[in-house]
Structures are given as structure tokens and as C-alpha cells.
């Protein structure tokens, strides 16, 4: 083989490698672009004022507005999916949802299947009775009473854990309004609900027949949730965005609209 032939072969090889490199580069860029432009599907509780509720065909509330503020700070897109609370955890664990902000208490049991953000709201479980009820004033008064609870909530867990202890009759509902109505109509003796939720309802609903009784049964943080071991990126964005909106005052502005200090 003469020198001219050898040079020609080497030159052709160099050009070929360059062409192949040029072809593969856009694929890597496209992959990065796809990650950056991902739109997350994030659930909220469809009926959980003041955290998420529908008004004039639009969802609002503490959860909805905190999520929106964080998304703007962290520059990610999402689609909000309002749904019954009982379907949210199964939706996360079956990969039908990317995340959820639904007034969800951070518990050891839920940590077995979910990863949580830093706590974004301190809540607690309250006992609620009809305004005419004078027989329930503390936890010890629950013996033999009937409870109205919402599926899959911290209130449901408390009732189930203490059902034998107090001889409770437990009535399950899929949403908060139905749970409230059972006590207002006298079909259940008491209900268990997170303090800020029931305090908001009683405050804004002048026709409410409910009242909070006794001390809070628990104190717990609400957290943004993703499937365990999945969507770590989204969880990181939520935590970083939460810190930013607390630092810049947006967080307090959102919460103060719904819950008086």
C-alpha cells in the first residue's frame, strides 16, 4: 500500500468518526431537554378546604397555592389532579401520579411506601361534635360512641387503632362534606378531622352545626409525597422551593389568607 492510499484511508476514517459523533450528539441533548421539560402529574384532595377546594371552577387553597408558588420558583411544569384522598396513595405507588400535596400527615407507616418532603404545615387531629352535644369533652368520653371518619386519613387510623379500646362504631366516608354531614344530622356522635380544616369550615360556614371539643389528639407535619425511591428530583425541587417561599414571605402570605394566627 503506498503512502497516498494510507493517508486517504486514515482521512476517511476521521471523517466517518466525525459524522457519527455529530449524529449522536443531538440525541443526548434531546434527552436532557426531555428531562428539563417534564410535566409532573400531582394530586391534591378534591374536597379539603382550606388546603384544596374548588371555587368558581378553579382549585385554590393552601396546598394548591404553595405548590404553584414552588413550581414558579423552581421552574417546573405540573398538571394538578384533584381526587378523593383514598385514591392518592395507591396512585403514587402504582406510578399513576408523580407526586401529591393533599394535607397528608407524615407517618412511619406511610414512609414504608412513600418519600416525604420537609414538613410544610404543622397540623393535629381534633374531635368534632354537633353543637348540641355535651357528652364528649375529652378522649375519655369516646367510649361506646359512633365515629364519622374519612377513608385513608389520620382520623381513620386513630379510630381504627382505638376501636377496641373505646368500643367505637366506625362509619367511613369518601370525602369531608359527607363526614361532616353525618355528625350534623345526628347519624354519628363525633368526627375526627385535622384542626386547620375544621377550624376553617366552622369559621366560614355560618350555618355549620359543628364545634371542636377537647384538646388536640395529635400533632403532626403535613408533607409533599412521592413514591418511595422515585421522583427524587421532584422532591428536591419541592424542598428547595419551600425554603425559598418561606424566606421571601410568599408562604406566610398564602397561609394567612385561610388560617388566622
Backbone bond lengths (Angstrom), bond angles and torsions (degrees), N, CA, C in turn:
res aa  C-N    CA-C-N  psi(-1)  N-CA   C-N-CA  omega(-1)  CA-C   N-CA-C  phi
1 X - - - 1.477 - - 1.526 108.43 -
2 X 1.337 118.53 127.97 1.466 119.56 -179.70 1.526 111.33 -82.37
3 X 1.336 115.16 171.65 1.467 120.28 -174.66 1.518 111.50 -64.24
4 X 1.348 117.08 -37.83 1.462 119.73 -178.85 1.541 111.23 -62.63
5 X 1.318 115.52 -40.75 1.476 119.55 179.77 1.520 111.16 -65.37
6 X 1.343 115.47 -41.50 1.460 120.34 -179.47 1.525 110.98 -63.45
7 X 1.339 115.69 -44.26 1.471 119.80 179.20 1.518 110.71 -62.29
8 X 1.330 115.88 -39.40 1.466 120.57 179.83 1.515 111.73 -63.57
9 X 1.327 116.25 -42.31 1.473 120.44 179.55 1.525 111.06 -64.37
10 X 1.337 116.44 -44.66 1.461 120.43 -179.76 1.524 111.10 -63.74
11 X 1.336 116.84 -40.60 1.463 121.29 -179.79 1.530 110.75 -64.12
12 X 1.324 115.17 -41.20 1.467 119.78 178.77 1.525 110.91 -63.39
13 X 1.335 115.80 -39.54 1.466 120.20 -179.99 1.520 111.12 -64.09
14 X 1.337 116.12 -42.89 1.474 121.15 179.71 1.514 110.43 -62.01
15 X 1.338 116.84 -44.36 1.468 121.09 -179.56 1.521 110.61 -63.35
16 X 1.353 115.63 -40.59 1.466 121.00 -179.67 1.513 111.86 -62.46
17 X 1.350 115.78 -43.16 1.482 120.26 178.69 1.516 110.29 -63.16
18 X 1.356 115.31 -40.18 1.460 119.59 -179.45 1.514 111.86 -63.72
19 X 1.355 115.56 -40.62 1.463 119.69 179.49 1.515 110.85 -64.85
20 X 1.377 116.08 -43.56 1.460 120.38 -179.36 1.529 111.38 -63.10
21 X 1.340 115.39 -39.39 1.468 119.51 178.97 1.517 110.24 -64.31
22 X 1.334 114.82 -40.98 1.459 119.54 179.80 1.505 112.02 -63.95
23 X 1.331 117.25 -31.65 1.462 120.95 -179.36 1.525 112.12 -74.59
24 X 1.338 116.57 -35.02 1.474 118.84 -175.17 1.520 112.90 -83.19
25 X 1.318 119.04 -25.69 1.461 121.84 -175.90 1.521 113.03 -58.70
26 X 1.347 119.20 -47.24 1.457 118.85 -178.92 1.524 113.04 -59.08
27 X 1.350 118.14 -30.02 1.458 120.39 179.22 1.523 110.76 -63.31
28 X 1.341 117.48 -42.86 1.457 121.28 178.43 1.522 110.45 -64.29
29 X 1.345 116.14 -42.10 1.457 120.51 178.90 1.519 110.56 -63.62
30 X 1.331 115.80 -39.32 1.461 120.00 -179.68 1.522 110.69 -65.11
31 X 1.338 116.63 -39.22 1.467 120.65 179.46 1.523 110.59 -62.81
32 X 1.361 114.61 -43.61 1.464 118.61 178.55 1.517 110.30 -62.76
33 X 1.353 115.58 -40.87 1.451 120.79 -179.29 1.526 110.83 -63.53
34 X 1.346 116.72 -40.74 1.459 121.03 179.08 1.522 111.01 -61.24
35 X 1.352 117.28 -42.82 1.459 121.49 178.99 1.524 110.77 -62.56
36 X 1.347 114.22 -43.13 1.461 119.05 -177.03 1.524 111.69 -67.38
37 X 1.330 116.55 -31.81 1.461 120.97 -176.14 1.526 113.76 -96.84
38 X 1.321 117.74 10.79 1.467 120.35 -177.73 1.523 110.46 -60.77
39 X 1.318 115.44 137.17 1.456 121.15 176.80 1.521 108.03 -106.73
40 X 1.324 116.86 118.84 1.452 122.05 -175.61 1.532 110.83 -85.66
41 X 1.318 116.10 142.52 1.460 121.81 173.83 1.529 107.34 -98.52
42 X 1.330 116.23 113.44 1.466 121.47 -172.66 1.530 110.06 -123.69
43 X 1.319 115.70 126.49 1.466 121.18 -176.84 1.525 111.85 -90.09
44 X 1.326 114.05 150.94 1.461 121.24 167.57 1.529 106.57 -134.21
45 X 1.320 116.92 163.22 1.459 121.65 176.66 1.531 107.39 -73.49
46 X 1.313 117.56 128.45 1.468 120.79 -174.64 1.529 113.52 -70.22
47 X 1.353 117.11 -22.21 1.462 120.04 -177.02 1.521 109.54 -140.74
48 X 1.347 115.60 77.37 1.463 118.25 -175.32 1.533 110.36 -146.95
49 X 1.334 115.05 56.85 1.466 119.68 177.60 1.535 109.84 -63.20
50 X 1.344 118.59 141.62 1.467 127.08 7.66 1.533 114.08 -93.67
51 X 1.323 117.82 16.73 1.466 120.03 -176.50 1.519 112.70 -87.52
52 X 1.325 116.69 -38.92 1.466 119.61 175.15 1.521 108.90 -158.38
53 X 1.321 115.68 126.10 1.460 120.80 179.56 1.529 109.10 -162.08
54 X 1.322 114.79 159.47 1.466 120.50 -176.54 1.527 110.23 -96.45
55 X 1.324 114.52 134.04 1.460 120.84 177.39 1.518 108.14 -144.26
56 X 1.328 116.69 123.01 1.468 121.77 -177.60 1.530 112.10 54.22
57 X 1.346 114.58 45.92 1.475 122.14 177.47 1.528 114.01 63.05
58 X 1.323 115.96 23.06 1.460 120.55 178.61 1.524 109.25 -139.20
59 X 1.343 116.37 141.78 1.464 119.72 179.64 1.525 110.71 -87.89
60 X 1.320 114.40 139.16 1.466 120.92 179.12 1.527 108.27 -144.13
61 X 1.333 116.32 -179.30 1.458 120.72 179.11 1.519 111.55 123.46
62 X 1.315 116.06 173.11 1.467 121.58 -174.98 1.525 111.61 -58.70
63 X 1.344 117.67 -49.86 1.468 120.47 -178.92 1.519 111.50 -61.38
64 X 1.315 115.86 -48.26 1.469 121.85 -176.13 1.523 110.71 -61.50
65 X 1.323 116.46 -43.20 1.460 120.47 -174.96 1.528 112.57 -78.96
66 X 1.338 117.43 -32.00 1.464 119.93 173.62 1.524 109.81 -64.98
67 X 1.330 117.17 -45.27 1.466 121.06 178.51 1.521 110.76 -58.77
68 X 1.325 117.00 -45.46 1.462 120.41 -177.79 1.526 111.29 -64.29
69 X 1.337 116.35 -41.31 1.466 120.31 179.36 1.523 111.01 -64.27
70 X 1.335 117.15 -41.20 1.463 121.52 179.29 1.524 111.02 -66.62
71 X 1.333 116.82 -41.75 1.468 120.96 179.60 1.530 111.22 -60.91
72 X 1.322 115.93 -38.50 1.471 119.33 178.71 1.524 110.93 -69.10
73 X 1.328 116.70 -39.63 1.473 120.03 178.76 1.527 111.09 -65.56
74 X 1.348 116.12 -42.11 1.468 121.08 -175.01 1.534 113.57 -93.84
75 X 1.349 114.57 -1.64 1.470 120.89 175.03 1.532 113.76 57.53
76 X 1.331 115.92 50.46 1.462 119.01 172.20 1.527 109.46 -123.94
77 X 1.327 114.94 153.34 1.460 121.27 -179.62 1.523 110.07 -99.25
78 X 1.328 115.68 149.65 1.460 119.73 178.61 1.519 109.35 -150.94
79 X 1.320 114.58 158.52 1.455 122.01 171.10 1.518 107.10 -114.65
80 X 1.319 117.34 125.64 1.460 121.81 -179.76 1.521 109.25 -82.97
81 X 1.340 116.27 130.94 1.468 121.25 179.45 1.525 109.96 -121.63
82 X 1.333 117.96 93.81 1.467 120.64 175.82 1.529 109.99 -68.74
83 X 1.328 117.56 136.75 1.458 121.54 -179.18 1.520 111.15 -159.93
84 X 1.345 117.06 167.42 1.462 120.25 175.25 1.524 109.01 -63.08
85 X 1.327 115.73 140.74 1.465 119.99 -176.67 1.529 112.13 -56.25
86 X 1.346 116.38 -38.00 1.470 119.73 -174.59 1.533 112.57 -60.35
87 X 1.340 117.25 -22.21 1.459 119.79 -178.75 1.515 114.44 -93.17
88 X 1.331 117.65 -5.80 1.462 120.22 -172.14 1.529 112.62 -73.21
89 X 1.312 118.02 -49.72 1.470 119.68 -179.45 1.531 111.23 -63.60
90 X 1.347 119.32 -45.61 1.470 118.58 174.13 1.528 112.60 -58.74
91 X 1.324 117.07 -35.21 1.457 120.99 178.20 1.522 112.57 -64.56
92 X 1.330 115.83 -36.90 1.469 120.84 177.49 1.522 111.40 -70.37
93 X 1.315 116.24 -48.09 1.469 119.63 -174.76 1.524 112.98 -71.26
94 X 1.338 117.28 -20.33 1.471 120.53 178.28 1.525 112.02 -97.54
95 X 1.342 116.64 9.88 1.471 122.75 177.23 1.526 113.62 67.47
96 X 1.318 118.09 18.99 1.460 120.07 175.01 1.524 111.38 -82.88
97 X 1.322 116.89 -18.42 1.459 123.47 178.31 1.518 109.58 -126.39
98 X 1.336 116.11 148.28 1.469 119.99 175.80 1.517 111.46 -88.52
99 X 1.321 116.75 -32.17 1.459 120.60 -178.30 1.516 110.61 -162.27
100 X 1.338 115.80 173.45 1.468 120.49 179.42 1.518 110.31 -151.47
101 X 1.326 114.77 135.86 1.455 121.33 170.50 1.522 105.37 -127.22
102 X 1.337 115.96 103.02 1.466 119.74 -167.05 1.522 111.79 -146.11
103 X 1.328 117.17 40.41 1.459 118.75 -177.44 1.512 110.98 54.34
104 X 1.329 116.29 40.57 1.465 121.23 -173.53 1.531 110.86 -91.45
105 X 1.325 115.94 119.02 1.465 120.65 179.20 1.524 110.48 -68.62
106 X 1.324 116.04 137.73 1.463 121.81 177.05 1.526 108.08 -81.53
107 X 1.323 116.74 112.52 1.467 121.15 -178.91 1.525 109.76 -128.36
108 X 1.327 115.90 157.66 1.472 120.47 178.32 1.525 110.82 -61.95
109 X 1.324 116.60 -37.39 1.465 120.15 179.92 1.530 110.96 -62.77
110 X 1.319 117.11 -45.07 1.461 120.58 -179.72 1.529 111.88 -69.68
111 X 1.318 116.84 -27.55 1.466 120.00 179.05 1.533 112.47 -66.49
112 X 1.312 117.27 -15.36 1.465 120.19 177.70 1.524 111.62 -68.88
113 X 1.337 116.84 -26.44 1.464 119.82 -178.36 1.525 113.62 -123.12
114 X 1.337 116.36 -7.49 1.466 120.60 -176.88 1.527 111.19 -130.45
115 X 1.323 115.66 154.11 1.459 122.29 167.93 1.524 107.31 -107.84
116 X 1.334 116.35 137.63 1.461 120.85 -177.09 1.526 112.06 -113.81
117 X 1.320 113.57 153.40 1.461 120.85 172.44 1.519 109.08 -75.61
118 X 1.327 115.88 179.52 1.457 120.14 166.71 1.526 106.68 -60.06
119 X 1.316 117.56 151.94 1.459 120.00 178.38 1.519 110.71 -61.74
120 X 1.330 116.77 134.94 1.468 119.33 179.79 1.534 112.33 -110.38
121 X 1.352 116.78 -5.57 1.464 119.62 177.35 1.528 108.94 -160.93
122 X 1.330 116.74 134.51 1.469 121.27 177.83 1.525 108.53 -93.47
123 X 1.323 115.23 119.96 1.461 120.62 -177.82 1.523 109.94 -122.68
124 X 1.317 116.10 -169.47 1.460 122.03 178.44 1.508 109.54 -173.90
125 X 1.308 116.05 157.89 1.464 121.85 -174.85 1.527 110.45 -93.48
126 X 1.347 115.72 129.43 1.463 121.00 -179.67 1.522 111.41 -117.95
127 X 1.330 114.89 151.26 1.468 121.17 172.12 1.531 107.75 -89.86
128 X 1.328 115.27 137.15 1.463 120.65 -177.62 1.525 108.88 -131.78
129 X 1.329 116.22 134.54 1.465 121.23 -178.66 1.527 109.86 -131.35
130 X 1.322 115.47 170.36 1.455 121.11 172.38 1.534 108.41 -65.60
131 X 1.315 117.34 145.90 1.466 121.46 -178.98 1.523 112.88 -55.91
132 X 1.319 116.18 -25.90 1.474 119.89 -178.17 1.527 112.63 -84.92
133 X 1.323 116.72 -7.19 1.467 121.29 -175.62 1.533 110.15 -80.99
134 X 1.328 116.31 123.61 1.466 120.87 177.43 1.527 111.82 -118.21
135 X 1.329 116.70 3.90 1.463 120.43 -174.72 1.535 113.53 -91.33
136 X 1.318 117.87 -14.43 1.470 120.95 -179.76 1.528 109.08 -116.05
137 X 1.321 115.21 110.27 1.465 120.68 -179.30 1.528 112.72 -127.75
138 X 1.337 116.10 -8.21 1.464 120.68 179.45 1.525 108.44 -157.74
139 X 1.314 116.14 171.92 1.467 120.31 -179.25 1.525 111.53 -58.91
140 X 1.310 116.96 -34.65 1.452 120.67 -178.54 1.524 113.97 -65.55
141 X 1.344 116.90 -16.67 1.456 121.50 -179.37 1.524 113.27 -86.07
142 X 1.341 117.27 2.52 1.465 120.53 -176.41 1.526 113.23 -80.97
143 X 1.310 117.95 -8.23 1.473 121.29 -175.75 1.524 112.20 -57.78
144 X 1.348 114.85 125.55 1.453 120.69 176.74 1.517 115.06 75.31
145 X 1.324 117.32 7.95 1.463 120.91 -176.82 1.535 111.21 -92.87
146 X 1.336 115.06 164.84 1.465 120.99 177.92 1.525 109.57 -103.01
147 X 1.334 115.82 134.13 1.465 122.08 -176.05 1.520 111.09 -108.65
148 X 1.329 115.42 141.48 1.461 122.73 173.57 1.526 107.05 -108.52
149 X 1.344 117.30 117.11 1.464 119.60 -176.16 1.527 110.90 -135.94
150 X 1.332 115.10 159.70 1.464 121.04 179.17 1.521 109.93 -101.33
151 X 1.324 115.43 133.61 1.466 121.90 -178.69 1.525 113.17 -49.81
152 X 1.343 115.84 133.50 1.456 121.49 170.77 1.514 116.67 78.25
153 X 1.324 117.89 7.04 1.461 120.77 -176.11 1.527 112.27 -98.85
154 X 1.347 114.89 172.20 1.465 120.36 176.25 1.533 110.01 -62.82
155 X 1.333 116.69 -33.75 1.458 120.56 177.25 1.516 111.71 -64.11
156 X 1.336 115.68 -39.36 1.464 120.18 178.21 1.523 110.35 -63.80
157 X 1.323 116.75 -42.45 1.466 120.52 -179.22 1.525 110.89 -64.21
158 X 1.350 116.32 -42.31 1.462 119.41 179.38 1.525 110.43 -61.51
159 X 1.325 116.71 -44.90 1.462 120.74 -179.57 1.526 111.49 -63.26
160 X 1.332 115.79 -42.73 1.466 119.89 -179.66 1.530 111.62 -67.38
161 X 1.334 116.13 -40.93 1.463 120.35 179.78 1.530 112.18 -66.09
162 X 1.326 116.63 -28.06 1.468 120.84 -176.39 1.528 113.64 -111.26
163 X 1.332 115.91 11.43 1.466 119.98 -176.72 1.524 112.24 -60.53
164 X 1.320 116.25 -46.84 1.470 119.72 179.89 1.522 111.46 -70.36
165 X 1.321 115.81 -40.22 1.468 120.77 -178.08 1.524 111.79 -58.14
166 X 1.342 115.99 -43.37 1.463 119.72 -176.22 1.528 113.65 -105.41
167 X 1.332 117.73 -1.15 1.460 120.51 -177.87 1.516 112.20 62.60
168 X 1.327 116.28 43.71 1.464 121.45 -175.62 1.524 112.64 -77.81
169 X 1.317 115.21 143.90 1.449 121.51 167.34 1.531 105.64 -98.63
170 X 1.336 116.78 119.06 1.460 120.19 -172.76 1.527 111.10 -104.67
171 X 1.338 115.24 125.81 1.463 122.19 177.67 1.523 108.83 -112.02
172 X 1.339 116.80 123.06 1.461 121.62 -175.26 1.529 112.11 -98.17
173 X 1.340 115.14 142.68 1.470 121.45 175.65 1.529 109.30 -135.76
174 X 1.336 115.25 157.82 1.463 120.16 -177.58 1.523 113.42 -89.92
175 X 1.326 117.65 -17.41 1.474 119.74 -178.37 1.526 110.03 -143.63
176 X 1.329 114.99 163.14 1.462 120.88 -176.61 1.532 113.40 -65.45
177 X 1.345 119.85 -45.08 1.471 118.93 -179.50 1.529 113.51 -55.26
178 X 1.335 117.19 -41.22 1.471 120.40 179.32 1.520 110.74 -66.51
179 X 1.330 115.90 -38.48 1.465 120.87 178.71 1.538 110.08 -64.39
180 X 1.336 116.93 -43.61 1.463 121.06 178.89 1.533 110.82 -61.63
181 X 1.325 115.24 -44.59 1.460 120.55 -175.42 1.525 112.93 -61.23
182 X 1.329 115.92 -35.19 1.464 119.56 -179.84 1.526 111.37 -59.81
183 X 1.330 117.41 -38.63 1.468 121.31 179.27 1.528 110.41 -78.11
184 X 1.318 117.01 -39.46 1.467 120.25 179.05 1.529 111.27 -62.83
185 X 1.336 116.62 -34.75 1.463 120.99 -178.79 1.522 113.20 -87.48
186 X 1.326 117.12 -2.71 1.456 120.43 178.83 1.519 114.48 81.69
187 X 1.348 116.23 15.35 1.469 119.95 179.17 1.529 112.39 -87.40
188 X 1.320 116.99 -6.27 1.471 123.00 174.20 1.519 107.61 -148.98
189 X 1.340 116.50 151.88 1.468 120.11 -176.55 1.522 113.27 -78.64
190 X 1.318 116.14 -35.85 1.471 119.28 -177.56 1.522 109.60 -154.65
191 X 1.308 114.46 164.64 1.463 120.93 173.19 1.515 108.80 -130.39
192 X 1.314 115.41 161.93 1.460 121.85 177.74 1.523 108.12 -119.04
193 X 1.321 115.75 123.00 1.461 120.19 -177.15 1.522 109.86 -145.13
194 X 1.325 116.65 153.29 1.456 120.74 176.97 1.527 109.61 -63.27
195 X 1.321 115.93 135.84 1.460 121.60 -172.66 1.528 113.97 -51.60
196 X 1.360 119.88 -50.50 1.467 118.12 -176.14 1.524 113.09 -62.85
197 X 1.320 117.20 -31.07 1.463 121.03 -179.30 1.515 110.94 -67.80
198 X 1.330 116.55 -49.53 1.459 119.48 -177.27 1.528 111.08 -73.29
199 X 1.330 117.32 -33.60 1.464 119.92 178.18 1.533 109.94 -63.82
200 X 1.334 116.47 -38.62 1.467 121.26 178.54 1.522 110.22 -66.36
201 X 1.333 116.79 -46.02 1.472 120.27 -178.51 1.525 111.34 -59.18
202 X 1.318 115.79 -47.57 1.461 119.99 -178.12 1.528 110.77 -63.84
203 X 1.331 115.73 -35.68 1.463 121.06 -178.63 1.528 111.92 -67.36
204 X 1.337 116.93 -44.41 1.473 119.81 -173.54 1.530 113.51 -91.38
205 X 1.338 117.16 -17.97 1.464 120.33 -177.52 1.528 109.80 -102.64
206 X 1.319 115.69 98.04 1.467 120.26 -176.77 1.527 112.18 -67.58
207 X 1.328 116.99 -18.49 1.456 120.77 -179.26 1.533 113.01 -96.31
208 X 1.322 116.29 3.15 1.460 119.93 -178.85 1.531 111.13 -61.80
209 X 1.334 115.58 139.06 1.468 121.22 178.09 1.532 111.00 -102.32
210 X 1.344 116.32 16.62 1.461 120.60 -174.41 1.525 112.38 -104.90
211 X 1.337 114.65 157.06 1.461 120.88 172.60 1.526 108.99 -147.16
212 X 1.325 115.93 150.54 1.461 121.74 175.40 1.522 107.82 -83.19
213 X 1.337 115.75 138.81 1.458 119.03 -179.90 1.531 110.83 -130.34
214 X 1.322 116.53 144.32 1.466 121.20 177.36 1.522 113.85 69.88
215 X 1.333 115.24 -172.82 1.453 122.20 179.64 1.531 110.57 -86.16
216 X 1.344 116.76 159.74 1.463 120.38 175.72 1.532 109.64 -60.72
217 X 1.324 116.01 139.75 1.465 121.01 -179.13 1.523 112.19 -80.47
218 X 1.321 116.71 -27.70 1.468 121.54 -178.15 1.519 110.32 -146.16
219 X 1.331 115.52 165.04 1.461 122.61 169.04 1.521 106.83 -131.15
220 X 1.331 117.25 130.21 1.460 120.12 -173.57 1.525 110.96 -154.04
221 X 1.328 116.23 152.97 1.466 121.95 176.58 1.520 110.89 -90.14
222 X 1.331 116.50 143.46 1.457 122.01 168.09 1.530 107.70 -87.19
223 X 1.338 116.47 145.58 1.456 120.15 178.00 1.515 112.49 -138.35
224 X 1.329 116.02 151.96 1.464 122.84 170.24 1.522 106.45 -76.47
225 X 1.341 117.39 137.04 1.468 120.52 -171.96 1.523 113.10 -123.40
226 X 1.332 115.19 145.58 1.459 123.37 170.47 1.530 107.63 -134.37
227 X 1.325 116.76 165.77 1.460 120.44 176.52 1.525 109.42 -61.62
228 X 1.306 117.50 140.91 1.461 122.33 -179.31 1.532 110.17 -56.98
229 X 1.333 116.13 127.08 1.454 121.49 178.65 1.512 114.91 79.56
230 X 1.344 117.80 3.73 1.469 121.19 -178.85 1.531 110.65 -123.96
231 X 1.330 116.12 157.70 1.466 122.69 174.95 1.534 113.69 53.06
232 X 1.334 115.45 41.20 1.470 120.20 177.65 1.525 110.86 -61.54
233 X 1.324 115.62 -31.91 1.460 121.49 179.02 1.524 111.02 -62.31
234 X 1.325 115.59 -45.89 1.462 120.99 179.93 1.528 110.50 -65.39
235 X 1.313 116.96 -40.15 1.458 121.57 179.31 1.531 110.61 -63.01
236 X 1.331 115.64 -41.61 1.471 120.58 178.34 1.530 110.70 -63.59
237 X 1.324 116.41 -42.40 1.465 120.53 179.19 1.520 110.37 -62.76
238 X 1.343 116.36 -40.88 1.460 119.23 179.93 1.531 110.49 -62.48
239 X 1.323 117.17 -47.60 1.466 120.70 -178.83 1.525 112.16 -61.59
240 X 1.331 115.94 -43.32 1.466 119.65 -179.31 1.521 110.59 -67.79
241 X 1.339 116.05 -40.44 1.459 119.76 178.49 1.516 112.43 -67.38
242 X 1.338 116.47 -37.68 1.461 120.64 178.06 1.527 111.08 -60.06
243 X 1.316 115.88 -43.71 1.469 119.92 178.48 1.530 110.79 -61.45
244 X 1.327 115.81 -41.29 1.466 120.46 -178.62 1.524 111.44 -64.18
245 X 1.343 117.22 -45.49 1.472 118.03 -176.80 1.525 111.74 -73.78
246 X 1.328 117.33 -22.18 1.464 119.03 172.84 1.523 110.00 -73.29
247 X 1.332 115.77 -40.21 1.461 120.82 -179.31 1.528 112.13 -68.11
248 X 1.336 117.18 -37.23 1.464 119.06 -175.39 1.536 113.85 -92.55
249 X 1.336 117.18 2.00 1.460 120.62 174.30 1.518 115.85 91.62
250 X 1.343 117.69 -6.94 1.472 119.53 -179.66 1.526 111.65 -63.73
251 X 1.329 116.77 -38.56 1.468 121.01 -177.78 1.530 110.64 -58.53
252 X 1.325 117.41 -52.61 1.463 121.27 -178.97 1.521 111.36 -60.93
253 X 1.321 115.93 -37.44 1.464 120.46 -179.62 1.526 110.51 -63.06
254 X 1.333 116.73 -41.08 1.466 121.53 179.83 1.529 110.57 -66.60
255 X 1.329 116.87 -52.10 1.468 121.24 -175.40 1.530 111.63 -64.19
256 X 1.332 116.15 -40.20 1.463 120.17 -176.05 1.528 113.11 -65.21
257 X 1.332 117.61 -19.14 1.469 120.21 176.89 1.528 111.52 -65.90
258 X 1.338 115.36 -28.37 1.473 120.36 -169.81 1.522 114.61 -113.54
259 X 1.315 116.93 -29.24 1.463 119.75 -176.33 1.527 109.59 -128.77
260 X 1.302 116.30 118.91 1.463 121.39 179.79 1.512 109.74 -71.95
261 X 1.321 116.10 142.88 1.466 120.76 179.52 1.531 110.18 -79.34
